[in-house]
């Protein structure tokens, strides 16, 4: 049996700490590029179109079917307690507080995050990034920053689309198919949803998830090995790391929002 030597363990720990330090420095550097990126907003606009518009179909359709399911499940659950008229409020609060930001971020990581990682990784494998550095062009400012801020902007918009389509799906099932009163469905939403506590918390979560998913995707692509196997491995790590980060941050944010 082969046992790890203390030196090997120390080297592994030191390497992980060095990776964390590098990631923290890169994240800070991306945050400081906001002013320069806004001066070249055309680059951000193009990336918003690439990340957001091309993810719109899967986000919208997924939100609609999630609303269908919650409309059915919610109605039969609330009916036991004679509260079926609160179906609209239950569907809306569930989507705004939790499912909207979380599911959107997971879908965004699978669709847009992998695209970012593969794109940056292929640029590195094709030595395009090295050529830019030789031409005194900062790849962080020219390549990473527009994609970073585009992801941060696109995520809340996609989460809003997901939640809106989910509420529409709940209305279709609850009102049109089952027969819940339409007036009660919408009036419960108007009376029960708080703009700051419910909608605001969902928007805050989606912004945090936008920072997280986009940064993880860019970091994995920027640090990928310049080989086909390296790019494939980096793309896989993007999905795994981003998904776990989303779920962990969701718990932390929820605990903070409802205890403070």
C-alpha positions as CSV (number, residue, x, y, z in Angstrom):
1,X,0.0,0.0,0.0
2,X,1.3,3.4,-1.0
3,X,1.0,6.1,1.7
4,X,1.3,9.8,1.0
5,X,4.3,11.4,2.5
6,X,3.9,14.6,4.6
7,X,5.9,16.4,2.0
8,X,3.4,15.4,-0.7
9,X,0.5,16.5,1.5
10,X,2.1,19.8,2.2
11,X,2.8,20.4,-1.5
12,X,-0.8,19.7,-2.4
13,X,-2.1,22.1,0.3
14,X,0.4,24.8,-0.8
15,X,-0.7,24.3,-4.4
16,X,-4.4,24.7,-3.5
17,X,-3.7,27.8,-1.5
18,X,-1.7,29.2,-4.4
19,X,-4.7,28.5,-6.7
20,X,-7.1,30.2,-4.3
21,X,-4.8,33.2,-4.1
22,X,-4.5,33.5,-7.9
23,X,-8.3,33.2,-8.2
24,X,-8.8,35.9,-5.6
25,X,-6.3,38.3,-7.4
26,X,-8.0,37.6,-10.7
27,X,-11.4,38.3,-9.3
28,X,-10.2,41.6,-7.7
29,X,-8.7,42.6,-11.0
30,X,-11.9,41.9,-12.9
31,X,-13.8,44.0,-10.4
32,X,-11.4,46.9,-11.0
33,X,-12.0,46.7,-14.8
34,X,-15.6,48.0,-14.6
35,X,-14.8,51.6,-15.5
36,X,-12.6,50.6,-18.5
37,X,-15.2,48.0,-19.7
38,X,-18.0,50.6,-19.6
39,X,-16.0,52.8,-21.9
40,X,-16.1,50.0,-24.5
41,X,-19.7,48.9,-23.8
42,X,-20.0,47.5,-27.3
43,X,-17.9,44.5,-26.2
44,X,-20.2,43.9,-23.2
45,X,-23.3,44.3,-25.4
46,X,-22.1,41.6,-27.8
47,X,-21.4,39.2,-25.0
48,X,-24.8,39.9,-23.4
49,X,-26.3,38.9,-26.7
50,X,-24.2,35.8,-26.8
51,X,-24.7,34.7,-23.2
52,X,-28.3,35.9,-22.6
53,X,-30.1,35.7,-25.9
54,X,-28.8,32.3,-26.8
55,X,-29.8,31.1,-23.3
56,X,-33.2,32.6,-23.5
57,X,-35.0,29.6,-25.0
58,X,-33.9,27.0,-22.5
59,X,-34.5,29.4,-19.6
60,X,-38.0,30.3,-20.8
61,X,-39.1,26.8,-21.6
62,X,-37.7,25.4,-18.3
63,X,-39.5,28.2,-16.3
64,X,-42.8,27.4,-18.1
65,X,-42.6,23.7,-17.3
66,X,-41.5,24.3,-13.7
67,X,-44.6,26.5,-13.4
68,X,-46.7,23.7,-14.8
69,X,-45.4,21.3,-12.2
70,X,-45.8,23.7,-9.3
71,X,-49.3,24.5,-10.4
72,X,-50.3,20.9,-10.2
73,X,-48.4,19.9,-7.1
74,X,-49.3,23.1,-5.3
75,X,-53.0,22.9,-6.0
76,X,-53.3,19.3,-4.7
77,X,-51.3,20.2,-1.6
78,X,-53.2,23.4,-0.8
79,X,-56.5,21.7,-1.5
80,X,-56.0,19.5,1.6
81,X,-56.1,22.6,3.8
82,X,-58.8,24.4,1.9
83,X,-56.3,27.0,0.6
84,X,-56.3,26.4,-3.1
85,X,-57.0,30.1,-3.7
86,X,-53.5,30.8,-2.5
87,X,-52.0,28.8,-5.4
88,X,-50.7,31.9,-7.2
89,X,-49.0,33.2,-4.1
90,X,-47.3,29.9,-3.4
91,X,-46.0,29.6,-6.9
92,X,-44.8,33.2,-7.1
93,X,-43.0,33.2,-3.7
94,X,-41.3,29.8,-4.5
95,X,-40.0,31.1,-7.9
96,X,-39.0,34.6,-6.7
97,X,-37.2,33.5,-3.6
98,X,-35.6,30.2,-4.6
99,X,-36.2,28.4,-7.8
100,X,-35.9,31.4,-10.1
101,X,-32.4,32.4,-9.2
102,X,-31.1,28.9,-8.4
103,X,-32.4,27.0,-11.4
104,X,-31.5,29.9,-13.8
105,X,-28.0,29.9,-12.4
106,X,-27.7,26.1,-12.9
107,X,-28.9,26.3,-16.4
108,X,-26.7,29.3,-17.1
109,X,-23.7,27.3,-15.9
110,X,-24.5,24.4,-18.1
111,X,-25.3,26.5,-21.2
112,X,-23.3,29.8,-21.1
113,X,-20.6,28.8,-18.5
114,X,-19.4,25.9,-20.6
115,X,-19.4,28.0,-23.7
116,X,-17.2,30.6,-22.0
117,X,-14.8,28.0,-20.7
118,X,-14.5,26.3,-24.0
119,X,-14.1,29.6,-25.9
120,X,-11.3,30.9,-23.6
121,X,-9.6,27.5,-23.4
122,X,-9.5,27.2,-27.2
123,X,-8.1,30.7,-27.5
124,X,-5.4,29.6,-25.1
125,X,-4.8,26.4,-27.0
126,X,-4.6,28.3,-30.3
127,X,-2.0,30.7,-28.6
128,X,-4.3,33.7,-29.3
129,X,-3.9,34.9,-25.8
130,X,-0.1,34.6,-26.0
131,X,-0.1,36.6,-29.2
132,X,-2.2,39.3,-27.5
133,X,0.3,39.5,-24.7
134,X,3.2,39.8,-27.2
135,X,1.3,42.7,-28.8
136,X,1.0,44.4,-25.4
137,X,-2.8,43.8,-25.3
138,X,-4.1,42.9,-21.8
139,X,-6.2,39.7,-22.3
140,X,-7.9,40.2,-19.0
141,X,-9.2,43.6,-20.0
142,X,-9.9,42.7,-23.6
143,X,-11.2,39.1,-23.3
144,X,-12.2,38.3,-19.8
145,X,-13.7,41.6,-18.5
146,X,-16.4,42.1,-21.2
147,X,-17.6,38.5,-20.7
148,X,-17.5,38.8,-16.9
149,X,-19.7,41.9,-16.8
150,X,-22.0,40.6,-19.5
151,X,-22.6,37.4,-17.4
152,X,-23.3,39.6,-14.3
153,X,-25.8,41.7,-16.2
154,X,-27.5,38.8,-18.1
155,X,-28.1,36.6,-15.0
156,X,-30.8,38.8,-13.3
157,X,-32.5,39.3,-16.6
158,X,-32.7,35.6,-17.3
159,X,-33.9,34.9,-13.7
160,X,-36.7,37.4,-14.2
161,X,-37.7,35.7,-17.4
162,X,-37.6,32.3,-15.7
163,X,-39.8,33.5,-12.8
164,X,-42.2,35.2,-15.2
165,X,-42.6,32.1,-17.3
166,X,-43.0,30.0,-14.2
167,X,-45.8,32.2,-12.9
168,X,-47.5,32.1,-16.3
169,X,-47.2,28.3,-16.2
170,X,-48.8,28.2,-12.8
171,X,-51.6,30.4,-14.1
172,X,-52.2,28.1,-17.1
173,X,-52.5,25.0,-14.9
174,X,-54.3,26.5,-12.0
175,X,-56.8,28.8,-13.7
176,X,-57.3,27.4,-17.2
177,X,-56.9,23.7,-16.5
178,X,-58.0,23.2,-12.9
179,X,-60.4,26.1,-12.5
180,X,-58.9,28.3,-9.7
181,X,-60.5,31.7,-9.7
182,X,-58.4,34.1,-11.7
183,X,-59.1,37.0,-9.5
184,X,-58.0,35.2,-6.4
185,X,-54.9,33.9,-8.2
186,X,-53.7,37.4,-9.0
187,X,-55.0,39.2,-5.9
188,X,-53.1,36.8,-3.6
189,X,-49.9,37.6,-5.5
190,X,-50.5,41.4,-5.2
191,X,-51.2,41.2,-1.5
192,X,-48.6,38.6,-0.5
193,X,-45.5,39.5,-2.4
194,X,-43.2,42.1,-0.8
195,X,-41.1,44.0,-3.3
196,X,-38.0,44.2,-1.1
197,X,-38.1,41.1,0.9
198,X,-39.2,38.7,-1.8
199,X,-38.4,40.3,-5.1
200,X,-35.3,42.1,-3.8
201,X,-33.8,39.0,-2.3
202,X,-34.3,37.0,-5.5
203,X,-32.6,39.7,-7.5
204,X,-29.7,39.9,-5.0
205,X,-29.3,36.1,-5.3
206,X,-29.3,36.2,-9.1
207,X,-26.6,38.9,-9.1
208,X,-24.4,36.9,-6.7
209,X,-24.9,33.8,-8.8
210,X,-24.0,35.8,-11.9
211,X,-20.7,36.9,-10.4
212,X,-20.0,33.3,-9.3
213,X,-20.9,31.3,-12.4
214,X,-19.2,33.8,-14.8
215,X,-16.0,34.0,-12.8
216,X,-15.7,30.2,-12.4
217,X,-16.2,29.7,-16.1
218,X,-13.6,32.3,-17.1
219,X,-11.1,31.1,-14.5
220,X,-11.3,27.5,-15.6
221,X,-10.9,28.5,-19.3
222,X,-8.1,30.9,-18.6
223,X,-6.2,28.3,-16.6
224,X,-7.0,25.3,-18.8
225,X,-4.2,23.2,-20.2
226,X,-3.7,24.2,-23.9
227,X,-4.7,20.8,-25.2
228,X,-8.1,19.2,-26.2
229,X,-8.1,17.1,-23.1
230,X,-7.3,20.1,-21.0
231,X,-10.2,22.2,-22.4
232,X,-12.6,19.3,-22.0
233,X,-11.5,18.8,-18.4
234,X,-11.9,22.6,-17.7
235,X,-15.4,22.6,-19.1
236,X,-16.4,19.7,-16.8
237,X,-14.9,21.5,-13.8
238,X,-16.9,24.6,-14.7
239,X,-20.2,22.7,-14.4
240,X,-19.2,20.9,-11.2
241,X,-17.6,23.9,-9.3
242,X,-20.3,26.4,-10.4
243,X,-23.2,24.1,-9.5
244,X,-21.8,23.3,-6.0
245,X,-21.0,27.0,-5.5
246,X,-24.5,28.0,-6.4
247,X,-26.1,25.5,-4.0
248,X,-23.7,26.4,-1.2
249,X,-24.2,30.2,-1.7
250,X,-28.0,29.7,-1.9
251,X,-28.0,28.2,1.6
252,X,-25.8,31.0,3.0
253,X,-27.8,33.8,1.4
254,X,-31.1,32.3,2.5
255,X,-29.9,31.9,6.0
256,X,-28.7,35.5,6.1
257,X,-31.8,37.0,4.4
258,X,-34.3,35.4,6.8
259,X,-32.4,35.7,10.0
260,X,-31.1,39.3,9.8
